[in-house]
Amino acid sequence: MYLKGGVLLTLLAAFQISTEGRGTQLCKPGFSEDVYHAEISESLIEGQALLNVRFVDCGRSVRLQYKSSDPADFRIGDDGVLYAARSFQVPGAQPVQLVVRAKDEGSEELWQTHVKLTPTTSDTPQGAKVLSTPEAPQQVREILFPPRHADGSGVLKRMRRDWVIPAINVAENFRGPFPQELVRIRSDRDKNRLLRYSVTGPGADQPPTGIFIINPISGQMSVTKPLDREQISSFHLRAHAVDLNGNQVENPIDIIVNVIDMNDNRPEFVHQIWNGSVPEISKPGTYVMTVTSIDKDDPNSANGILRYKILSQTPESPSSNMFTINNKTGDIITVAAGLDREKVQQYTLIIQATDMEGSPTYGLSNTATAVIKVTDVNDNPPEFTPDTFYGEVPENRVNLIVANLTVTDKDKPNTRAWNAVYKITGGDTFGLFSVPTDPTTNEGLVTVVKPIDYEMSRTFQLTVVAENEEPLARGIHLPRQSTATVSIKVIDVNESPEFHPNPKLLRLEEGTPFDSVLTVFSAQDPDRFMQQIIRYSKLSDPANWLSIDPANGRIRTMAVLDRESPYVTNNLYNATFLATDNGIPPASGTGTLQIYLLDINDNAPYVYPQEAEVCEKPDPNAINFTALDRDLSRNAGPFAFELPAEVRKNWTLTRLSGEYAQLSLKIGFLDSGIYEIPIVITDSGNLPLSNTSYLRVKVCQCDHAGDCTDVERIIAAGLGTGAIIAILLCIIILLILVLLFVVWMKRRDKERQAKQLLIDPEDDVRDNILKYDEEGGGEEDQDYDLSQLQQPDTVEPDTIKPVGIRRLDERPIHPEPQYPIRSAAPHPGDIGDFINEGLKAADNDPTAPPYDSLLVFDYEGSGSTAGSLSSLNSSSSGGDQDYDYLNDWGPRFKKLADMYGGSDD
């Protein structure tokens, strides 16, 4: 193996020979050679490939890790390629001796080999085939097509051995000059014929095309531009050899061009700013976050192997090294204790990622920022500002805040570690107080929840403990300042007097007489330490039966107590009294006196129902009724029924039960009418009461169904005298309304007749529509009485017309006023005078209607002063007349004067 200028000249790395008849040689993993030789230039460039130490794994899945004995100057990748770790001059001309070790990560098995690197000058070792470089003549590697041999038939056949064509390694980002010659492809059959060489595959004749070219005659293959491993890491090409006729003379051989990685990419963090958090008081070794960086260089080489470290920490409290980072994985953990959110809430770390395994000399670096927030835990209990609080409360007041308990807490506000919870641990045996938390200020509000009696207890001494909603962190205990004492003073107030018992129940017989003393209903003042006087008054007494003595509360009757009163419900009568002291301000209390009235026989029974009806000849003639008594049952039924002697001749009474009896006619017929039958009823009291009650019986004529048929049945059905009177009044009012409507209609008709026209439309042919469109012989076929068109004075007198045929709009027979007659002289002043005189005559006409109507000033006909229309000539004959006098009539006739009286213009 020979190398010049960084181009690997591996002619044959390793091969395995299997021979027929010898069997198969056992394969043992290891390096293919004990000592690898390579020639290097005196000036080495960082990342320059120098040698490929091939390891034979015999088909085993071996994960190798290579190490160089001089990693500062030479490094070896996972693929066994040896690189220059830095750019330097090889000192002297002595060979460089290296030891390369390979370790199986699975079995921990070790192998090693030796590498001898010989610096070369312009002299070339014997047997090497190289081409020149721009600095010095360089020999280019030559690849021969695998030879073939002839069998007995003279046919060339491939030899039974496997040729391993070593890959061509080309460093990326080579600056030229281009084209750069890589290798020479040659066939040993070019000695007796001319051959043409070509290369196919991606990078040659396939996209990206034109990167690799070959001289078809000499077979020299070159690269035309710099290569970028991050785009394409290797090219798989195929070399061909054909004669001038295009016939293939050699089998194609595969050529692999590996792009050797150069450290031309800096690490790039996935995020420029990383956010993390860690609870305060965390122990060393607590995981915080992981930062990640990516390098586009070969991750299997040192160019892509990254190492992390922390450059700075802000702030440097309580230590400058609160965190550390795993240089391989980027995990950030805590390394020191003392994280306290109340002192430092956030740390800012500058993280650096460096390739070349973190080499400060050759590695490329980049930085990012890690922001670590210290989260709050409940490591600070609430502490009372003073440890003693004071308050006072009036007695009998509830839902009143007595004192505000203030605490301090260094934890983050408005969190569960800051929110305080207060508990009363002593001094409140009966649960009179509670301490809720004000959500805004975090104060404890000591509140009275039950009434406090000053006469029972005047002061309270409460013990209150403050805690957080979230339990304290492990190892932290409540200090003494988390407990406070609350002293509460009770203020005496004037309390209302209290009746005992309330309500008070009395059992009395009804009928208790007037001015009887029933009881003393007094009240007690709970203010034992106040000397006060109580006065009594009546607050509610529905029947006004009772009175109370204002000084001592003695209750007397003001009327006889009656159990049957409407103010008594279920035998109970309720009265309310008021007791008022003379305190400042006065206080009053109410008490209820309940009187349970015992029944006595003080109400006589009466018949029910009190009205009934029977037929004159009913069969049977019977009426069933009962007796009612307002007393209770022991003073009511069973009842005894009896008829007076004077009634027994027509009626008979039969007792059906203790409450029911039957009344029936004793005779076969009784005249229709209303009869009141007296019935004597006696109750069953200890002192029985009797009463004569009247049953109103209506005897009527009945139909076949036994129902009354006379008119008086209406009354019996429930229509009393008042209802009948109301019905009659409604009928009278309705008749009056109808009469008024008829009178109004007649009056309106008279007014309508008075307002009609004076001339009958049937007799007057003026101003009527005449139908002229009928077919016929013309006007002579229409027989009209043209005398109606004459003047009124020519028409026959009104007296000639018989009565009943006058037109409604015709003027009545009265002396008519003298209406003016228009002069025939065409004088302009005549028109105005004529109109004014006609208006004055109409106003003085007593026969004229009292409303606006059409006034006829003249009539056409033989007697008309206007003359005949047939005498008018055409418009052409008007030119001889003089119309200038129209100018004197005013501005309204000026246009007419201009039209007829003007010149020809």
Secondary structure as GFF3:
##gff-version 3
##sequence-region A 1 905
A	DSSP	beta_strand	2	4	.	.	.	ID=ss1
A	DSSP	beta_strand	7	9	.	.	.	ID=ss2
A	DSSP	beta_strand	30	31	.	.	.	ID=ss3
A	DSSP	beta_strand	35	40	.	.	.	ID=ss4
A	DSSP	beta_strand	43	44	.	.	.	ID=ss5
A	DSSP	beta_strand	49	52	.	.	.	ID=ss6
A	DSSP	beta_strand	55	56	.	.	.	ID=ss7
A	DSSP	beta_strand	64	68	.	.	.	ID=ss8
A	DSSP	beta_strand	74	76	.	.	.	ID=ss9
A	DSSP	beta_strand	81	84	.	.	.	ID=ss10
A	DSSP	beta_strand	88	89	.	.	.	ID=ss11
A	DSSP	beta_strand	96	104	.	.	.	ID=ss12
A	DSSP	beta_strand	110	119	.	.	.	ID=ss13
A	DSSP	beta_strand	141	144	.	.	.	ID=ss14
A	DSSP	beta_strand	148	150	.	.	.	ID=ss15
A	DSSP	beta_strand	156	158	.	.	.	ID=ss16
A	DSSP	beta_strand	168	171	.	.	.	ID=ss17
A	DSSP	beta_strand	180	186	.	.	.	ID=ss18
A	DSSP	beta_strand	195	200	.	.	.	ID=ss19
A	DSSP	beta_strand	212	214	.	.	.	ID=ss20
A	DSSP	beta_strand	220	223	.	.	.	ID=ss21
A	DSSP	beta_strand	234	243	.	.	.	ID=ss22
A	DSSP	beta_strand	253	260	.	.	.	ID=ss23
A	DSSP	beta_strand	268	269	.	.	.	ID=ss24
A	DSSP	beta_strand	273	279	.	.	.	ID=ss25
A	DSSP	beta_strand	287	290	.	.	.	ID=ss26
A	DSSP	beta_strand	293	294	.	.	.	ID=ss27
A	DSSP	three_ten_helix	302	304	.	.	.	ID=ss28
A	DSSP	beta_strand	307	314	.	.	.	ID=ss29
A	DSSP	beta_strand	323	325	.	.	.	ID=ss30
A	DSSP	beta_strand	331	334	.	.	.	ID=ss31
A	DSSP	beta_strand	346	354	.	.	.	ID=ss32
A	DSSP	three_ten_helix	356	358	.	.	.	ID=ss33
A	DSSP	beta_strand	365	375	.	.	.	ID=ss34
A	DSSP	beta_strand	383	384	.	.	.	ID=ss35
A	DSSP	beta_strand	388	394	.	.	.	ID=ss36
A	DSSP	beta_strand	400	405	.	.	.	ID=ss37
A	DSSP	beta_strand	407	408	.	.	.	ID=ss38
A	DSSP	beta_strand	420	426	.	.	.	ID=ss39
A	DSSP	beta_strand	433	434	.	.	.	ID=ss40
A	DSSP	beta_strand	444	448	.	.	.	ID=ss41
A	DSSP	beta_strand	459	468	.	.	.	ID=ss42
A	DSSP	three_ten_helix	480	482	.	.	.	ID=ss43
A	DSSP	beta_strand	483	491	.	.	.	ID=ss44
A	DSSP	beta_strand	498	499	.	.	.	ID=ss45
A	DSSP	beta_strand	504	509	.	.	.	ID=ss46
A	DSSP	beta_strand	517	520	.	.	.	ID=ss47
A	DSSP	beta_strand	523	524	.	.	.	ID=ss48
A	DSSP	beta_strand	534	540	.	.	.	ID=ss49
A	DSSP	beta_strand	546	548	.	.	.	ID=ss50
A	DSSP	beta_strand	554	557	.	.	.	ID=ss51
A	DSSP	beta_strand	572	581	.	.	.	ID=ss52
A	DSSP	beta_strand	588	598	.	.	.	ID=ss53
A	DSSP	beta_strand	606	608	.	.	.	ID=ss54
A	DSSP	beta_strand	611	615	.	.	.	ID=ss55
A	DSSP	beta_strand	622	628	.	.	.	ID=ss56
A	DSSP	three_ten_helix	633	635	.	.	.	ID=ss57
A	DSSP	beta_strand	640	642	.	.	.	ID=ss58
A	DSSP	three_ten_helix	645	647	.	.	.	ID=ss59
A	DSSP	beta_strand	651	655	.	.	.	ID=ss60
A	DSSP	beta_strand	660	665	.	.	.	ID=ss61
A	DSSP	beta_strand	673	682	.	.	.	ID=ss62
A	DSSP	beta_strand	690	700	.	.	.	ID=ss63
A	DSSP	alpha_helix	713	716	.	.	.	ID=ss64
A	DSSP	alpha_helix	721	754	.	.	.	ID=ss65
A	DSSP	three_ten_helix	779	781	.	.	.	ID=ss66
A	DSSP	three_ten_helix	786	789	.	.	.	ID=ss67
A	DSSP	three_ten_helix	792	794	.	.	.	ID=ss68
A	DSSP	three_ten_helix	798	800	.	.	.	ID=ss69
A	DSSP	alpha_helix	828	843	.	.	.	ID=ss70
A	DSSP	three_ten_helix	869	871	.	.	.	ID=ss71
A	DSSP	three_ten_helix	875	880	.	.	.	ID=ss72
A	DSSP	three_ten_helix	884	889	.	.	.	ID=ss73
A	DSSP	three_ten_helix	891	893	.	.	.	ID=ss74
A	DSSP	alpha_helix	894	901	.	.	.	ID=ss75
###
